[in-house]
């Protein structure tokens, strides 16, 4: 049921965006894509930091890499099975995504 609802919603949105009378004409789409791309490029340098805790655990770590979750604009993970935790900004993802948005907004 949920899958059908998503596909029906996607079909309605796609039909609306492809409608020639839609308020999202190609010029507005390009401007929106350009603004989103520039916003992503401008915030990405502030999200390039990574911080890790150092517990000082002795012995063999209990496990491998664990993804703990997303907090705001960063991802929290444990490189050694939960002993130490690290938080890394999503800047390395936002920067190329912003560049792609700008390039697609400027192409003819």
Helices and strands as residue ranges (DSSP letters): H 2-18, H 26-44, G 45-47, E 50-52, E 66-71, E 74-78, E 86-89, H 91-106
